[in-house]
Amino acid sequence: MPSKASTLKLFRQIHLYFGVFISPAILFFAITGALQTFSLHETTKGSDYKPPAWLVKLGQLHKKQTLVVPVRRPQPPAPAAAPAKPADLSSPSASKPASQPDAAAPKPKNLLPMKLFFLLVSIGLVISTFTGIYMAYKYNRSKSWVTALLVTGIAVPLLLLLF
């Protein structure tokens, strides 16, 4: 039966090797996720902002695991306003003026604090991943294994893009 120390050492090595292998993906998702938090990969309605093509492709890879960005058809123009019909006084909508906002409509939320929190999480994940890679090199005798796993963690997703 293995001792607690040898079991702990085995788990630490598994953690180290899997962590180094997936660290490029963690960095990719943390960075592209931070960009997506602020919608930098998409054009927003009513805005003149047009994101760079590379940013759109990275966002598509993050969300759909492909670099192929579907072409969006332009929206048809809004139909012209129909001529006003005489209001039926028995209907509930006829009693309130059209310019009065609906009291039941929810007030829009301020999303900036949550976006800033997730930006902080992304920054923390990037820093934590880089310090993990540093520690893998600093405290591991087999630097060639660490390098091989790091390169493999970069190469495998790039090769999978070909399929």
C-alpha positions as CSV (number, residue, x, y, z in Angstrom):
1,M,0.0,0.0,0.0
2,P,1.5,3.4,-1.0
3,S,2.3,5.8,1.7
4,K,0.5,9.2,2.1
5,A,3.6,11.0,1.0
6,S,4.0,9.0,-2.2
7,T,0.3,9.4,-3.0
8,L,0.6,13.2,-2.4
9,K,3.6,13.3,-4.6
10,L,1.8,11.4,-7.4
11,F,-1.2,13.8,-7.2
12,R,1.2,16.8,-7.3
13,Q,2.9,15.5,-10.4
14,I,-0.5,14.8,-12.1
15,H,-1.6,18.3,-11.2
16,L,1.7,19.8,-12.5
17,Y,1.7,17.9,-15.8
18,F,-2.0,18.4,-16.6
19,G,-1.8,22.0,-15.5
20,V,1.2,22.7,-17.9
21,F,-0.6,20.9,-20.7
22,I,-3.8,22.9,-20.4
23,S,-2.2,26.2,-19.5
24,P,-2.2,27.6,-23.1
25,A,-5.9,26.9,-23.3
26,I,-6.5,28.6,-19.9
27,L,-4.6,31.6,-21.1
28,F,-6.5,31.7,-24.4
29,F,-9.9,31.4,-22.7
30,A,-9.1,34.0,-20.0
31,I,-7.9,36.6,-22.5
32,T,-10.6,36.1,-25.1
33,G,-13.2,35.8,-22.3
34,A,-12.1,39.2,-21.0
35,L,-12.4,40.7,-24.4
36,Q,-15.9,39.2,-24.8
37,T,-17.0,40.6,-21.5
38,F,-16.9,44.0,-23.0
39,S,-18.3,42.8,-26.4
40,L,-15.1,43.8,-28.2
41,H,-15.6,40.9,-30.7
42,E,-19.0,42.0,-32.0
43,T,-20.6,45.0,-33.6
44,T,-23.3,46.4,-31.4
45,K,-26.6,47.7,-32.8
46,G,-26.5,51.5,-33.3
47,S,-22.7,51.7,-33.0
48,D,-20.1,52.6,-35.5
49,Y,-17.6,50.2,-33.9
50,K,-16.3,47.5,-36.2
51,P,-14.1,44.9,-34.5
52,P,-10.9,43.8,-36.1
53,A,-11.2,40.5,-38.0
54,W,-8.7,38.7,-35.8
55,L,-10.8,39.6,-32.7
56,V,-14.0,38.3,-34.3
57,K,-12.3,35.1,-35.2
58,L,-10.9,34.6,-31.7
59,G,-14.3,35.3,-30.2
60,Q,-15.8,32.7,-32.6
61,L,-13.1,30.2,-31.6
62,H,-13.9,30.8,-27.9
63,K,-17.6,30.4,-28.3
64,K,-18.1,27.9,-31.2
65,Q,-14.7,26.2,-31.4
66,T,-14.2,27.2,-35.0
67,L,-12.6,30.1,-36.9
68,V,-15.5,30.2,-39.4
69,V,-17.6,33.3,-38.8
70,P,-21.0,33.0,-40.3
71,V,-22.1,35.8,-42.6
72,R,-25.0,37.6,-41.2
73,R,-27.7,38.7,-43.5
74,P,-28.7,42.3,-43.2
75,Q,-31.9,42.9,-41.3
76,P,-34.8,44.0,-43.5
77,P,-35.9,47.5,-42.9
78,A,-38.6,48.0,-40.4
79,P,-42.1,48.2,-41.9
80,A,-43.7,51.6,-42.3
81,A,-46.0,52.5,-39.5
82,A,-49.6,51.3,-40.2
83,P,-52.3,54.0,-40.4
84,A,-53.8,54.6,-37.0
85,K,-57.1,52.9,-36.4
86,P,-59.7,54.5,-34.2
87,A,-59.2,53.3,-30.7
88,D,-61.7,50.9,-29.2
89,L,-62.4,52.5,-25.8
90,S,-63.2,49.1,-24.3
91,S,-59.6,47.8,-24.8
92,P,-57.2,48.4,-21.9
93,S,-54.5,49.8,-24.1
94,A,-56.7,52.5,-25.4
95,S,-57.0,54.1,-22.0
96,K,-53.3,54.9,-21.6
97,P,-51.4,57.3,-23.8
98,A,-48.7,55.8,-26.1
99,S,-46.0,58.1,-24.8
100,Q,-46.3,57.0,-21.2
101,P,-43.7,54.3,-20.3
102,D,-45.0,51.0,-18.9
103,A,-44.6,51.0,-15.2
104,A,-44.0,47.3,-15.1
105,A,-41.0,47.5,-17.4
106,P,-37.8,46.7,-15.4
107,K,-35.2,49.3,-15.0
108,P,-32.0,48.5,-16.9
109,K,-29.3,47.1,-14.7
110,N,-25.8,48.6,-14.4
111,L,-23.7,45.7,-15.7
112,L,-20.3,47.4,-15.3
113,P,-19.5,46.2,-11.8
114,M,-20.0,42.6,-12.8
115,K,-18.0,43.1,-16.0
116,L,-15.2,44.6,-14.0
117,F,-15.3,41.6,-11.6
118,F,-15.0,39.2,-14.4
119,L,-12.2,41.2,-15.9
120,L,-10.4,40.9,-12.5
121,V,-11.0,37.2,-12.6
122,S,-9.5,36.9,-16.1
123,I,-6.5,38.9,-15.0
124,G,-6.1,36.7,-11.9
125,L,-6.3,33.6,-14.1
126,V,-3.7,34.8,-16.5
127,I,-1.3,35.7,-13.6
128,S,-2.0,32.5,-11.8
129,T,-1.3,30.5,-15.0
130,F,1.9,32.2,-15.7
131,T,3.1,31.8,-12.1
132,G,2.2,28.1,-12.4
133,I,4.3,27.7,-15.5
134,Y,7.1,29.5,-13.8
135,M,6.9,27.2,-10.8
136,A,6.8,24.2,-13.1
137,Y,10.1,25.2,-14.5
138,K,11.6,26.4,-11.2
139,Y,10.8,23.4,-9.0
140,N,10.7,20.5,-11.4
141,R,13.8,18.5,-12.3
142,S,12.4,17.4,-15.7
143,K,12.3,20.7,-17.5
144,S,12.2,18.9,-20.9
145,W,8.8,17.2,-19.8
146,V,7.4,20.6,-18.9
147,T,8.5,22.1,-22.2
148,A,7.2,19.1,-24.1
149,L,3.8,19.4,-22.4
150,L,3.6,23.1,-22.9
151,V,4.4,22.8,-26.6
152,T,1.9,20.0,-26.9
153,G,-0.7,22.1,-25.2
154,I,-0.2,24.7,-27.9
155,A,0.1,22.3,-30.9
156,V,-2.8,20.1,-30.2
157,P,-5.5,22.8,-30.5
158,L,-3.8,24.3,-33.5
159,L,-3.8,20.9,-35.2
160,L,-7.4,20.3,-34.3
161,L,-8.4,23.5,-36.1
162,L,-7.5,21.7,-39.3
163,F,-10.4,19.2,-38.9
